[in-house]
Amino acid sequence: GLAAVEAASGMIRRETDLPGAVGFGIKTVENVRAFAAFADAVVVGSAIVNIIAANITQEGLANSALDSRVLDFVKTLSLGVHTARS
């Protein structure tokens, strides 16, 4: 869970000055907020891919809502990062 990832992140930070990113299964603003509290970066991939998949036609073309849905989702996640760090 979250505590295990935070502990692992702390162990890694003691060994390197490189920035650390966490990701895998991050789908909500709450997830982003929790991980951004201790990670330098939060990686969100599958959740965005799922939005794209839900907004394309059978021919593989984007519907008119695709751009705004992805952008709105990313904006929401960005707010989660900012609130975790403020």
All heavy atoms as a GROMACS GRO file, in nm:
protein
  615
    1GLY      N    1   0.081  -0.118   0.000
    1GLY     CA    2   0.000   0.000   0.000
    1GLY      C    3   0.086   0.126   0.000
    1GLY      O    4   0.208   0.124  -0.026
    2LEU      N    5   0.021   0.233   0.029
    2LEU     CA    6   0.085   0.365   0.030
    2LEU      C    7   0.204   0.370   0.126
    2LEU      O    8   0.310   0.421   0.092
    2LEU     CB    9  -0.017   0.472   0.065
    2LEU     CG   10   0.034   0.616   0.074
    2LEU    CD1   11   0.084   0.663  -0.061
    2LEU    CD2   12  -0.075   0.707   0.124
    3ALA      N   13   0.187   0.315   0.246
    3ALA     CA   14   0.294   0.319   0.345
    3ALA      C   15   0.418   0.244   0.297
    3ALA      O   16   0.531   0.289   0.318
    3ALA     CB   17   0.246   0.261   0.478
    4ALA      N   18   0.399   0.132   0.230
    4ALA     CA   19   0.512   0.054   0.178
    4ALA      C   20   0.586   0.131   0.069
    4ALA      O   21   0.709   0.131   0.065
    4ALA     CB   22   0.464  -0.081   0.126
    5VAL      N   23   0.511   0.197  -0.017
    5VAL     CA   24   0.574   0.276  -0.124
    5VAL      C   25   0.650   0.394  -0.064
    5VAL      O   26   0.762   0.425  -0.105
    5VAL     CB   27   0.470   0.323  -0.227
    5VAL    CG1   28   0.533   0.417  -0.329
    5VAL    CG2   29   0.404   0.204  -0.296
    6GLU      N   30   0.591   0.458   0.035
    6GLU     CA   31   0.659   0.570   0.099
    6GLU      C   32   0.787   0.524   0.168
    6GLU      O   33   0.891   0.590   0.160
    6GLU     CB   34   0.566   0.638   0.200
    6GLU     CG   35   0.625   0.765   0.258
    6GLU     CD   36   0.527   0.844   0.342
    6GLU    OE1   37   0.416   0.796   0.368
    6GLU    OE2   38   0.563   0.957   0.379
    7ALA      N   39   0.783   0.409   0.235
    7ALA     CA   40   0.903   0.356   0.301
    7ALA      C   41   1.010   0.323   0.198
    7ALA      O   42   1.128   0.355   0.217
    7ALA     CB   43   0.867   0.232   0.383
    8ALA      N   44   0.972   0.259   0.088
    8ALA     CA   45   1.068   0.226  -0.017
    8ALA      C   46   1.127   0.352  -0.078
    8ALA      O   47   1.248   0.360  -0.105
    8ALA     CB   48   1.002   0.140  -0.125
    9SER      N   49   1.044   0.453  -0.096
    9SER     CA   50   1.091   0.580  -0.151
    9SER      C   51   1.196   0.642  -0.059
    9SER      O   52   1.298   0.695  -0.105
    9SER     CB   53   0.972   0.676  -0.169
    9SER     OG   54   1.014   0.800  -0.215
   10GLY      N   55   1.171   0.635   0.071
   10GLY     CA   56   1.267   0.688   0.168
   10GLY      C   57   1.400   0.615   0.162
   10GLY      O   58   1.507   0.677   0.170
   11MET      N   59   1.395   0.483   0.147
   11MET     CA   60   1.519   0.404   0.136
   11MET      C   61   1.596   0.443   0.011
   11MET      O   62   1.719   0.458   0.015
   11MET     CB   63   1.487   0.254   0.134
   11MET     CG   64   1.437   0.204   0.267
   11MET     SD   65   1.394   0.026   0.277
   11MET     CE   66   1.413  -0.040   0.117
   12ILE      N   67   1.526   0.461  -0.099
   12ILE     CA   68   1.591   0.498  -0.224
   12ILE      C   69   1.651   0.638  -0.212
   12ILE      O   70   1.763   0.662  -0.257
   12ILE     CB   71   1.492   0.488  -0.341
   12ILE    CG1   72   1.455   0.341  -0.364
   12ILE    CG2   73   1.549   0.552  -0.468
   12ILE    CD1   74   1.336   0.320  -0.456
   13ARG      N   75   1.580   0.731  -0.152
   13ARG     CA   76   1.630   0.868  -0.135
   13ARG      C   77   1.760   0.874  -0.055
   13ARG      O   78   1.843   0.961  -0.079
   13ARG     CB   79   1.526   0.955  -0.066
   13ARG     CG   80   1.417   1.001  -0.156
   13ARG     CD   81   1.334   1.107  -0.084
   13ARG     NE   82   1.221   1.144  -0.165
   13ARG     CZ   83   1.226   1.227  -0.269
   13ARG    NH1   84   1.340   1.280  -0.304
   13ARG    NH2   85   1.119   1.255  -0.338
   14ARG      N   86   1.775   0.782   0.038
   14ARG     CA   87   1.899   0.780   0.117
   14ARG      C   88   2.019   0.735   0.034
   14ARG      O   89   2.133   0.760   0.070
   14ARG     CB   90   1.881   0.690   0.239
   14ARG     CG   91   1.792   0.751   0.345
   14ARG     CD   92   1.792   0.673   0.475
   14ARG     NE   93   1.726   0.544   0.467
   14ARG     CZ   94   1.595   0.524   0.479
   14ARG    NH1   95   1.514   0.627   0.500
   14ARG    NH2   96   1.544   0.403   0.472
   15GLU      N   97   1.993   0.672  -0.079
   15GLU     CA   98   2.101   0.619  -0.164
   15GLU      C   99   2.134   0.705  -0.285
   15GLU      O  100   2.236   0.685  -0.349
   15GLU     CB  101   2.064   0.478  -0.212
   15GLU     CG  102   2.043   0.378  -0.099
   15GLU     CD  103   2.168   0.357  -0.014
   15GLU    OE1  104   2.279   0.359  -0.068
   15GLU    OE2  105   2.152   0.341   0.109
   16THR      N  106   2.047   0.801  -0.319
   16THR     CA  107   2.070   0.881  -0.439
   16THR      C  108   2.008   1.019  -0.424
   16THR      O  109   1.913   1.038  -0.347
   16THR     CB  110   2.011   0.812  -0.564
   16THR    OG1  111   2.042   0.892  -0.679
   16THR    CG2  112   1.861   0.793  -0.554
   17ASP      N  113   2.063   1.114  -0.498
   17ASP     CA  114   2.007   1.248  -0.504
   17ASP      C  115   1.915   1.265  -0.624
   17ASP      O  116   1.860   1.373  -0.646
   17ASP     CB  117   2.118   1.352  -0.511
   17ASP     CG  118   2.198   1.360  -0.382
   17ASP    OD1  119   2.141   1.330  -0.275
   17ASP    OD2  120   2.317   1.395  -0.389
   18LEU      N  121   1.901   1.162  -0.705
   18LEU     CA  122   1.815   1.169  -0.824
   18LEU      C  123   1.669   1.182  -0.783
   18LEU      O  124   1.628   1.129  -0.679
   18LEU     CB  125   1.832   1.043  -0.910
   18LEU     CG  126   1.970   1.024  -0.973
   18LEU    CD1  127   1.978   0.886  -1.038
   18LEU    CD2  128   1.996   1.133  -1.074
   19PRO      N  129   1.590   1.251  -0.864
   19PRO     CA  130   1.447   1.262  -0.833
   19PRO      C  131   1.381   1.124  -0.842
   19PRO      O  132   1.422   1.039  -0.921
   19PRO     CB  133   1.392   1.354  -0.942
   19PRO     CG  134   1.507   1.400  -1.022
   19PRO     CD  135   1.629   1.324  -0.982
   20GLY      N  136   1.278   1.105  -0.761
   20GLY     CA  137   1.208   0.977  -0.761
   20GLY      C  138   1.064   0.992  -0.807
   20GLY      O  139   0.994   1.086  -0.770
   21ALA      N  140   1.020   0.899  -0.890
   21ALA     CA  141   0.883   0.898  -0.940
   21ALA      C  142   0.814   0.771  -0.895
   21ALA      O  143   0.877   0.667  -0.880
   21ALA     CB  144   0.883   0.906  -1.092
   22VAL      N  145   0.685   0.781  -0.871
   22VAL     CA  146   0.604   0.664  -0.839
   22VAL      C  147   0.490   0.657  -0.938
   22VAL      O  148   0.442   0.758  -0.988
   22VAL     CB  149   0.551   0.666  -0.694
   22VAL    CG1  150   0.664   0.659  -0.594
   22VAL    CG2  151   0.464   0.788  -0.669
   23GLY      N  152   0.447   0.536  -0.965
   23GLY     CA  153   0.335   0.517  -1.055
   23GLY      C  154   0.297   0.372  -1.060
   23GLY      O  155   0.372   0.286  -1.017
   24PHE      N  156   0.181   0.345  -1.106
   24PHE     CA  157   0.127   0.211  -1.127
   24PHE      C  158  -0.007   0.204  -1.055
   24PHE      O  159  -0.012   0.202  -0.933
   24PHE     CB  160   0.219   0.101  -1.078
   24PHE     CG  161   0.198  -0.032  -1.147
   24PHE    CD1  162   0.106  -0.047  -1.248
   24PHE    CD2  163   0.271  -0.143  -1.111
   24PHE    CE1  164   0.087  -0.168  -1.311
   24PHE    CE2  165   0.255  -0.264  -1.174
   24PHE     CZ  166   0.162  -0.276  -1.274
   25GLY      N  167  -0.111   0.210  -1.129
   25GLY     CA  168  -0.244   0.204  -1.072
   25GLY      C  169  -0.296   0.335  -1.017
   25GLY      O  170  -0.397   0.339  -0.948
   26ILE      N  171  -0.229   0.444  -1.048
   26ILE     CA  172  -0.273   0.575  -1.000
   26ILE      C  173  -0.383   0.624  -1.094
   26ILE      O  174  -0.360   0.643  -1.213
   26ILE     CB  175  -0.155   0.673  -0.991
   26ILE    CG1  176  -0.056   0.621  -0.888
   26ILE    CG2  177  -0.204   0.812  -0.957
   26ILE    CD1  178   0.072   0.696  -0.879
   27LYS      N  179  -0.503   0.643  -1.038
   27LYS     CA  180  -0.619   0.674  -1.120
   27LYS      C  181  -0.700   0.794  -1.074
   27LYS      O  182  -0.784   0.843  -1.148
   27LYS     CB  183  -0.714   0.553  -1.122
   27LYS     CG  184  -0.651   0.429  -1.178
   27LYS     CD  185  -0.745   0.311  -1.166
   27LYS     CE  186  -0.672   0.189  -1.220
   27LYS     NZ  187  -0.723   0.066  -1.172
   28THR      N  188  -0.678   0.838  -0.953
   28THR     CA  189  -0.764   0.944  -0.899
   28THR      C  190  -0.680   1.058  -0.844
   28THR      O  191  -0.561   1.044  -0.818
   28THR     CB  192  -0.850   0.890  -0.783
   28THR    OG1  193  -0.765   0.855  -0.673
   28THR    CG2  194  -0.933   0.769  -0.826
   29VAL      N  195  -0.746   1.171  -0.824
   29VAL     CA  196  -0.679   1.285  -0.766
   29VAL      C  197  -0.633   1.253  -0.624
   29VAL      O  198  -0.528   1.300  -0.579
   29VAL     CB  199  -0.768   1.412  -0.771
   29VAL    CG1  200  -0.888   1.400  -0.682
   29VAL    CG2  201  -0.687   1.536  -0.739
   30GLU      N  202  -0.709   1.170  -0.554
   30GLU     CA  203  -0.669   1.130  -0.418
   30GLU      C  204  -0.538   1.050  -0.422
   30GLU      O  205  -0.451   1.069  -0.337
   30GLU     CB  206  -0.780   1.049  -0.351
   30GLU     CG  207  -0.903   1.130  -0.317
   30GLU     CD  208  -0.997   1.150  -0.436
   30GLU    OE1  209  -0.982   1.082  -0.541
   30GLU    OE2  210  -1.086   1.237  -0.424
   31ASN      N  211  -0.527   0.959  -0.521
   31ASN     CA  212  -0.402   0.884  -0.537
   31ASN      C  213  -0.286   0.978  -0.562
   31ASN      O  214  -0.180   0.966  -0.499
   31ASN     CB  215  -0.409   0.787  -0.655
   31ASN     CG  216  -0.510   0.677  -0.646
   31ASN    OD1  217  -0.562   0.635  -0.749
   31ASN    ND2  218  -0.541   0.626  -0.528
   32VAL      N  219  -0.305   1.072  -0.654
   32VAL     CA  220  -0.198   1.167  -0.689
   32VAL      C  221  -0.159   1.248  -0.567
   32VAL      O  222  -0.042   1.265  -0.538
   32VAL     CB  223  -0.243   1.259  -0.805
   32VAL    CG1  224  -0.149   1.375  -0.823
   32VAL    CG2  225  -0.255   1.180  -0.934
   33ARG      N  226  -0.257   1.298  -0.493
   33ARG     CA  227  -0.230   1.380  -0.375
   33ARG      C  228  -0.149   1.301  -0.273
   33ARG      O  229  -0.052   1.352  -0.217
   33ARG     CB  230  -0.363   1.426  -0.314
   33ARG     CG  231  -0.349   1.538  -0.215
   33ARG     CD  232  -0.484   1.589  -0.166
   33ARG     NE  233  -0.559   1.653  -0.274
   33ARG     CZ  234  -0.683   1.617  -0.310
   33ARG    NH1  235  -0.747   1.522  -0.250
   33ARG    NH2  236  -0.742   1.682  -0.408
   34ALA      N  237  -0.185   1.176  -0.250
   34ALA     CA  238  -0.115   1.094  -0.150
   34ALA      C  239   0.031   1.070  -0.189
   34ALA      O  240   0.121   1.084  -0.107
   34ALA     CB  241  -0.188   0.962  -0.131
   35PHE      N  242   0.054   1.034  -0.314
   35PHE     CA  243   0.191   1.004  -0.358
   35PHE      C  244   0.274   1.130  -0.377
   35PHE      O  245   0.395   1.128  -0.353
   35PHE     CB  246   0.190   0.920  -0.486
   35PHE     CG  247   0.147   0.778  -0.463
   35PHE    CD1  248   0.023   0.733  -0.505
   35PHE    CD2  249   0.229   0.689  -0.397
   35PHE    CE1  250  -0.017   0.602  -0.483
   35PHE    CE2  251   0.191   0.557  -0.374
   35PHE     CZ  252   0.067   0.514  -0.416
   36ALA      N  253   0.213   1.238  -0.419
   36ALA     CA  254   0.287   1.364  -0.441
   36ALA      C  255   0.339   1.421  -0.310
   36ALA      O  256   0.431   1.503  -0.311
   36ALA     CB  257   0.200   1.466  -0.512
   37ALA      N  258   0.285   1.376  -0.198
   37ALA     CA  259   0.331   1.424  -0.069
   37ALA      C  260   0.476   1.384  -0.041
   37ALA      O  261   0.546   1.450   0.034
   37ALA     CB  262   0.240   1.374   0.042
   38PHE      N  263   0.524   1.274  -0.104
   38PHE     CA  264   0.661   1.231  -0.079
   38PHE      C  265   0.742   1.200  -0.205
   38PHE      O  266   0.862   1.183  -0.196
   38PHE     CB  267   0.663   1.108   0.014
   38PHE     CG  268   0.595   0.987  -0.042
   38PHE    CD1  269   0.662   0.899  -0.125
   38PHE    CD2  270   0.463   0.960  -0.011
   38PHE    CE1  271   0.599   0.787  -0.175
   38PHE    CE2  272   0.398   0.847  -0.061
   38PHE     CZ  273   0.467   0.761  -0.144
   39ALA      N  274   0.680   1.196  -0.321
   39ALA     CA  275   0.751   1.166  -0.446
   39ALA      C  276   0.776   1.294  -0.525
   39ALA      O  277   0.699   1.389  -0.515
   39ALA     CB  278   0.671   1.067  -0.530
   40ASP      N  279   0.881   1.292  -0.605
   40ASP     CA  280   0.910   1.407  -0.691
   40ASP      C  281   0.817   1.412  -0.811
   40ASP      O  282   0.789   1.519  -0.865
   40ASP     CB  283   1.055   1.402  -0.739
   40ASP     CG  284   1.152   1.412  -0.624
   40ASP    OD1  285   1.140   1.506  -0.544
   40ASP    OD2  286   1.239   1.323  -0.612
   41ALA      N  287   0.771   1.295  -0.855
   41ALA     CA  288   0.682   1.286  -0.971
   41ALA      C  289   0.585   1.172  -0.950
   41ALA      O  290   0.617   1.072  -0.885
   41ALA     CB  291   0.764   1.263  -1.099
   42VAL      N  292   0.467   1.188  -1.007
   42VAL     CA  293   0.365   1.084  -1.003
   42VAL      C  294   0.330   1.052  -1.148
   42VAL      O  295   0.296   1.142  -1.225
   42VAL     CB  296   0.240   1.130  -0.925
   42VAL    CG1  297   0.135   1.021  -0.922
   42VAL    CG2  298   0.278   1.172  -0.784
   43VAL      N  299   0.340   0.926  -1.184
   43VAL     CA  300   0.318   0.883  -1.322
   43VAL      C  301   0.177   0.827  -1.336
   43VAL      O  302   0.138   0.737  -1.263
   43VAL     CB  303   0.421   0.775  -1.362
   43VAL    CG1  304   0.398   0.730  -1.505
   43VAL    CG2  305   0.563   0.827  -1.342
   44VAL      N  306   0.102   0.884  -1.429
   44VAL     CA  307  -0.033   0.837  -1.458
   44VAL      C  308  -0.036   0.800  -1.605
   44VAL      O  309  -0.013   0.885  -1.690
   44VAL     CB  310  -0.137   0.946  -1.428
   44VAL    CG1  311  -0.277   0.898  -1.461
   44VAL    CG2  312  -0.128   0.991  -1.283
   45GLY      N  313  -0.061   0.676  -1.635
   45GLY     CA  314  -0.064   0.632  -1.774
   45GLY      C  315  -0.194   0.563  -1.810
   45GLY      O  316  -0.269   0.610  -1.894
   46SER      N  317  -0.221   0.452  -1.746
   46SER     CA  318  -0.337   0.370  -1.781
   46SER      C  319  -0.468   0.446  -1.769
   46SER      O  320  -0.559   0.427  -1.850
   46SER     CB  321  -0.343   0.245  -1.694
   46SER     OG  322  -0.230   0.165  -1.716
   47ALA      N  323  -0.480   0.531  -1.669
   47ALA     CA  324  -0.605   0.606  -1.653
   47ALA      C  325  -0.630   0.697  -1.773
   47ALA      O  326  -0.744   0.710  -1.818
   47ALA     CB  327  -0.601   0.687  -1.524
   48ILE      N  328  -0.525   0.756  -1.827
   48ILE     CA  329  -0.540   0.841  -1.946
   48ILE      C  330  -0.570   0.756  -2.069
   48ILE      O  331  -0.655   0.791  -2.150
   48ILE     CB  332  -0.415   0.929  -1.965
   48ILE    CG1  333  -0.404   1.028  -1.849
   48ILE    CG2  334  -0.421   1.004  -2.099
   48ILE    CD1  335  -0.274   1.106  -1.844
   49VAL      N  336  -0.503   0.643  -2.079
   49VAL     CA  337  -0.530   0.551  -2.191
   49VAL      C  338  -0.676   0.506  -2.187
   49VAL      O  339  -0.742   0.497  -2.291
   49VAL     CB  340  -0.433   0.430  -2.188
   49VAL    CG1  341  -0.475   0.324  -2.287
   49VAL    CG2  342  -0.291   0.476  -2.215
   50ASN      N  343  -0.729   0.480  -2.069
   50ASN     CA  344  -0.868   0.438  -2.056
   50ASN      C  345  -0.964   0.547  -2.102
   50ASN      O  346  -1.066   0.518  -2.165
   50ASN     CB  347  -0.900   0.398  -1.912
   50ASN     CG  348  -0.830   0.269  -1.873
   50ASN    OD1  349  -0.789   0.190  -1.956
   50ASN    ND2  350  -0.816   0.250  -1.743
   51ILE      N  351  -0.934   0.673  -2.071
   51ILE     CA  352  -1.018   0.784  -2.119
   51ILE      C  353  -1.014   0.790  -2.271
   51ILE      O  354  -1.117   0.807  -2.337
   51ILE     CB  355  -0.973   0.918  -2.058
   51ILE    CG1  356  -1.001   0.919  -1.907
   51ILE    CG2  357  -1.044   1.036  -2.125
   51ILE    CD1  358  -0.940   1.036  -1.834
   52ILE      N  359  -0.895   0.774  -2.327
   52ILE     CA  360  -0.882   0.776  -2.473
   52ILE      C  361  -0.962   0.662  -2.534
   52ILE      O  362  -1.039   0.681  -2.629
   52ILE     CB  363  -0.734   0.769  -2.514
   52ILE    CG1  364  -0.662   0.897  -2.470
   52ILE    CG2  365  -0.721   0.746  -2.666
   52ILE    CD1  366  -0.511   0.890  -2.481
   53ALA      N  367  -0.948   0.542  -2.479
   53ALA     CA  368  -1.020   0.425  -2.532
   53ALA      C  369  -1.171   0.444  -2.527
   53ALA      O  370  -1.243   0.399  -2.617
   53ALA     CB  371  -0.979   0.300  -2.455
   54ALA      N  372  -1.218   0.513  -2.423
   54ALA     CA  373  -1.362   0.534  -2.408
   54ALA      C  374  -1.415   0.643  -2.501
   54ALA      O  375  -1.536   0.660  -2.514
   54ALA     CB  376  -1.394   0.570  -2.263
   55ASN      N  377  -1.324   0.716  -2.565
   55ASN     CA  378  -1.366   0.829  -2.648
   55ASN      C  379  -1.318   0.821  -2.791
   55ASN      O  380  -1.294   0.922  -2.856
   55ASN     CB  381  -1.320   0.960  -2.583
   55ASN     CG  382  -1.400   0.992  -2.460
   55ASN    OD1  383  -1.511   1.041  -2.469
   55ASN    ND2  384  -1.345   0.960  -2.344
   56ILE      N  385  -1.302   0.699  -2.841
   56ILE     CA  386  -1.272   0.680  -2.982
   56ILE      C  387  -1.381   0.592  -3.045
   56ILE      O  388  -1.443   0.511  -2.977
   56ILE     CB  389  -1.132   0.620  -3.006
   56ILE    CG1  390  -1.116   0.485  -2.936
   56ILE    CG2  391  -1.023   0.717  -2.966
   56ILE    CD1  392  -0.987   0.414  -2.969
   57THR      N  393  -1.399   0.610  -3.172
   57THR     CA  394  -1.499   0.532  -3.244
   57THR      C  395  -1.444   0.394  -3.276
   57THR      O  396  -1.324   0.367  -3.257
   57THR     CB  397  -1.537   0.602  -3.375
   57THR    OG1  398  -1.421   0.602  -3.461
   57THR    CG2  399  -1.585   0.745  -3.352
   58GLN      N  400  -1.529   0.307  -3.327
   58GLN     CA  401  -1.484   0.174  -3.367
   58GLN      C  402  -1.378   0.181  -3.477
   58GLN      O  403  -1.297   0.091  -3.492
   58GLN     CB  404  -1.602   0.089  -3.414
   58GLN     CG  405  -1.692   0.049  -3.300
   58GLN     CD  406  -1.807  -0.039  -3.346
   58GLN    OE1  407  -1.845  -0.035  -3.463
   58GLN    NE2  408  -1.860  -0.118  -3.255
   59GLU      N  409  -1.378   0.291  -3.551
   59GLU     CA  410  -1.279   0.311  -3.657
   59GLU      C  411  -1.148   0.367  -3.602
   59GLU      O  412  -1.052   0.388  -3.676
   59GLU     CB  413  -1.334   0.405  -3.765
   59GLU     CG  414  -1.454   0.351  -3.841
   59GLU     CD  415  -1.585   0.364  -3.763
   59GLU    OE1  416  -1.596   0.454  -3.676
   59GLU    OE2  417  -1.676   0.284  -3.789
   60GLY      N  418  -1.142   0.392  -3.473
   60GLY     CA  419  -1.021   0.444  -3.412
   60GLY      C  420  -1.006   0.595  -3.419
   60GLY      O  421  -0.898   0.648  -3.396
   61LEU      N  422  -1.114   0.664  -3.448
   61LEU     CA  423  -1.111   0.809  -3.457
   61LEU      C  424  -1.160   0.872  -3.327
   61LEU      O  425  -1.250   0.820  -3.262
   61LEU     CB  426  -1.199   0.857  -3.573
   61LEU     CG  427  -1.161   0.802  -3.710
   61LEU    CD1  428  -1.265   0.841  -3.814
   61LEU    CD2  429  -1.023   0.848  -3.750
   62ALA      N  430  -1.102   0.983  -3.291
   62ALA     CA  431  -1.141   1.052  -3.168
   62ALA      C  432  -1.279   1.113  -3.183
   62ALA      O  433  -1.310   1.171  -3.287
   62ALA     CB  434  -1.039   1.161  -3.136
   63ASN      N  435  -1.361   1.102  -3.077
   63ASN     CA  436  -1.487   1.173  -3.080
   63ASN      C  437  -1.462   1.317  -3.034
   63ASN      O  438  -1.352   1.352  -2.991
   63ASN     CB  439  -1.596   1.102  -2.998
   63ASN     CG  440  -1.570   1.101  -2.849
   63ASN    OD1  441  -1.505   1.188  -2.794
   63ASN    ND2  442  -1.623   1.000  -2.782
   64SER      N  443  -1.565   1.400  -3.043
   64SER     CA  444  -1.545   1.543  -3.016
   64SER      C  445  -1.513   1.572  -2.870
   64SER      O  446  -1.462   1.680  -2.839
   64SER     CB  447  -1.669   1.621  -3.059
   64SER     OG  448  -1.782   1.576  -2.985
   65ALA      N  449  -1.540   1.480  -2.779
   65ALA     CA  450  -1.515   1.504  -2.637
   65ALA      C  451  -1.376   1.461  -2.590
   65ALA      O  452  -1.336   1.495  -2.478
   65ALA     CB  453  -1.621   1.430  -2.554
   66LEU      N  454  -1.302   1.389  -2.671
   66LEU     CA  455  -1.175   1.331  -2.627
   66LEU      C  456  -1.079   1.434  -2.571
   66LEU      O  457  -1.030   1.420  -2.458
   66LEU     CB  458  -1.108   1.253  -2.741
   66LEU     CG  459  -0.969   1.196  -2.709
   66LEU    CD1  460  -0.977   1.098  -2.594
   66LEU    CD2  461  -0.908   1.134  -2.831
   67ASP      N  462  -1.050   1.538  -2.646
   67ASP     CA  463  -0.953   1.637  -2.602
   67ASP      C  464  -0.990   1.698  -2.467
   67ASP      O  465  -0.908   1.705  -2.375
   67ASP     CB  466  -0.939   1.750  -2.704
   67ASP     CG  467  -0.875   1.706  -2.834
   67ASP    OD1  468  -0.823   1.594  -2.838
   67ASP    OD2  469  -0.879   1.784  -2.931
   68SER      N  470  -1.114   1.741  -2.453
   68SER     CA  471  -1.154   1.806  -2.329
   68SER      C  472  -1.156   1.708  -2.212
   68SER      O  473  -1.122   1.747  -2.099
   68SER     CB  474  -1.290   1.874  -2.344
   68SER     OG  475  -1.391   1.780  -2.371
   69ARG      N  476  -1.192   1.584  -2.233
   69ARG     CA  477  -1.194   1.487  -2.123
   69ARG      C  478  -1.054   1.457  -2.072
   69ARG      O  479  -1.031   1.448  -1.952
   69ARG     CB  480  -1.267   1.361  -2.164
   69ARG     CG  481  -1.416   1.388  -2.175
   69ARG     CD  482  -1.497   1.265  -2.191
   69ARG     NE  483  -1.638   1.303  -2.190
   69ARG     CZ  484  -1.732   1.241  -2.258
   69ARG    NH1  485  -1.701   1.134  -2.329
   69ARG    NH2  486  -1.856   1.282  -2.252
   70VAL      N  487  -0.959   1.439  -2.163
   70VAL     CA  488  -0.821   1.414  -2.120
   70VAL      C  489  -0.765   1.539  -2.052
   70VAL      O  490  -0.705   1.530  -1.944
   70VAL     CB  491  -0.731   1.372  -2.239
   70VAL    CG1  492  -0.584   1.370  -2.199
   70VAL    CG2  493  -0.773   1.235  -2.292
   71LEU      N  494  -0.786   1.654  -2.109
   71LEU     CA  495  -0.735   1.778  -2.051
   71LEU      C  496  -0.797   1.804  -1.914
   71LEU      O  497  -0.725   1.839  -1.819
   71LEU     CB  498  -0.763   1.896  -2.144
   71LEU     CG  499  -0.704   2.030  -2.104
   71LEU    CD1  500  -0.553   2.022  -2.086
   71LEU    CD2  501  -0.740   2.136  -2.205
   72ASP      N  502  -0.926   1.784  -1.899
   72ASP     CA  503  -0.991   1.804  -1.769
   72ASP      C  504  -0.935   1.708  -1.664
   72ASP      O  505  -0.912   1.746  -1.549
   72ASP     CB  506  -1.142   1.786  -1.780
   72ASP     CG  507  -1.210   1.899  -1.855
   72ASP    OD1  508  -1.147   2.005  -1.876
   72ASP    OD2  509  -1.327   1.880  -1.894
   73PHE      N  510  -0.913   1.583  -1.703
   73PHE     CA  511  -0.857   1.484  -1.611
   73PHE      C  512  -0.717   1.524  -1.566
   73PHE      O  513  -0.685   1.522  -1.447
   73PHE     CB  514  -0.856   1.346  -1.676
   73PHE     CG  515  -0.804   1.237  -1.589
   73PHE    CD1  516  -0.872   1.198  -1.474
   73PHE    CD2  517  -0.687   1.170  -1.621
   73PHE    CE1  518  -0.824   1.096  -1.393
   73PHE    CE2  519  -0.638   1.068  -1.541
   73PHE     CZ  520  -0.707   1.031  -1.427
   74VAL      N  521  -0.634   1.564  -1.659
   74VAL     CA  522  -0.497   1.604  -1.626
   74VAL      C  523  -0.496   1.730  -1.539
   74VAL      O  524  -0.418   1.740  -1.444
   74VAL     CB  525  -0.413   1.622  -1.755
   74VAL    CG1  526  -0.277   1.682  -1.725
   74VAL    CG2  527  -0.397   1.488  -1.827
   75LYS      N  528  -0.584   1.823  -1.566
   75LYS     CA  529  -0.594   1.943  -1.481
   75LYS      C  530  -0.631   1.905  -1.339
   75LYS      O  531  -0.577   1.960  -1.243
   75LYS     CB  532  -0.697   2.041  -1.538
   75LYS     CG  533  -0.649   2.119  -1.657
   75LYS     CD  534  -0.759   2.214  -1.705
   75LYS     CE  535  -0.717   2.288  -1.829
   75LYS     NZ  536  -0.825   2.374  -1.881
   76THR      N  537  -0.725   1.812  -1.324
   76THR     CA  538  -0.765   1.767  -1.192
   76THR      C  539  -0.648   1.703  -1.119
   76THR      O  540  -0.626   1.730  -1.000
   76THR     CB  541  -0.882   1.666  -1.203
   76THR    OG1  542  -0.991   1.731  -1.267
   76THR    CG2  543  -0.926   1.615  -1.068
   77LEU      N  544  -0.572   1.619  -1.189
   77LEU     CA  545  -0.456   1.557  -1.127
   77LEU      C  546  -0.352   1.661  -1.088
   77LEU      O  547  -0.290   1.652  -0.981
   77LEU     CB  548  -0.394   1.453  -1.222
   77LEU     CG  549  -0.483   1.335  -1.260
   77LEU    CD1  550  -0.408   1.245  -1.356
   77LEU    CD2  551  -0.531   1.259  -1.139
   78SER      N  552  -0.334   1.761  -1.172
   78SER     CA  553  -0.238   1.867  -1.142
   78SER      C  554  -0.277   1.941  -1.014
   78SER      O  555  -0.192   1.973  -0.931
   78SER     CB  556  -0.233   1.964  -1.260
   78SER     OG  557  -0.152   2.074  -1.230
   79LEU      N  558  -0.405   1.966  -0.996
   79LEU     CA  559  -0.451   2.030  -0.873
   79LEU      C  560  -0.420   1.943  -0.752
   79LEU      O  561  -0.386   1.994  -0.646
   79LEU     CB  562  -0.601   2.059  -0.881
   79LEU     CG  563  -0.643   2.171  -0.976
   79LEU    CD1  564  -0.794   2.177  -0.987
   79LEU    CD2  565  -0.586   2.303  -0.931
   80GLY      N  566  -0.430   1.812  -0.769
   80GLY     CA  567  -0.396   1.721  -0.660
   80GLY      C  568  -0.251   1.735  -0.619
   80GLY      O  569  -0.218   1.733  -0.500
   81VAL      N  570  -0.162   1.746  -0.716
   81VAL     CA  571  -0.020   1.764  -0.687
   81VAL      C  572   0.001   1.895  -0.613
   81VAL      O  573   0.070   1.901  -0.512
   81VAL     CB  574   0.065   1.760  -0.816
   81VAL    CG1  575   0.208   1.802  -0.787
   81VAL    CG2  576   0.062   1.621  -0.879
   82HIS      N  577  -0.059   2.000  -0.663
   82HIS     CA  578  -0.039   2.132  -0.602
   82HIS      C  579  -0.094   2.138  -0.461
   82HIS      O  580  -0.031   2.198  -0.373
   82HIS     CB  581  -0.100   2.242  -0.689
   82HIS     CG  582  -0.028   2.262  -0.818
   82HIS    ND1  583   0.100   2.313  -0.825
   82HIS    CD2  584  -0.063   2.235  -0.946
   82HIS    CE1  585   0.140   2.318  -0.949
   82HIS    NE2  586   0.044   2.270  -1.025
   83THR      N  587  -0.207   2.075  -0.434
   83THR     CA  588  -0.261   2.078  -0.298
   83THR      C  589  -0.178   1.992  -0.204
   83THR      O  590  -0.167   2.023  -0.085
   83THR     CB  591  -0.409   2.034  -0.293
   83THR    OG1  592  -0.422   1.902  -0.346
   83THR    CG2  593  -0.497   2.130  -0.369
   84ALA      N  594  -0.117   1.886  -0.255
   84ALA     CA  595  -0.031   1.801  -0.171
   84ALA      C  596   0.095   1.875  -0.130
   84ALA      O  597   0.153   1.847  -0.024
   84ALA     CB  598   0.005   1.672  -0.244
   85ARG      N  599   0.138   1.969  -0.212
   85ARG     CA  600   0.265   2.036  -0.187
   85ARG      C  601   0.250   2.177  -0.134
   85ARG      O  602   0.348   2.248  -0.120
   85ARG     CB  603   0.346   2.036  -0.316
   85ARG     CG  604   0.382   1.894  -0.356
   85ARG     CD  605   0.468   1.888  -0.475
   85ARG     NE  606   0.501   1.748  -0.502
   85ARG     CZ  607   0.556   1.707  -0.612
   85ARG    NH1  608   0.585   1.793  -0.706
   85ARG    NH2  609   0.582   1.579  -0.629
   86SER      N  610   0.129   2.218  -0.105
   86SER     CA  611   0.111   2.355  -0.055
   86SER      C  612   0.088   2.356   0.095
   86SER      O  613   0.077   2.259   0.160
   86SER     CB  614  -0.005   2.423  -0.126
   86SER     OG  615  -0.125   2.353  -0.107
   0.00000   0.00000   0.00000
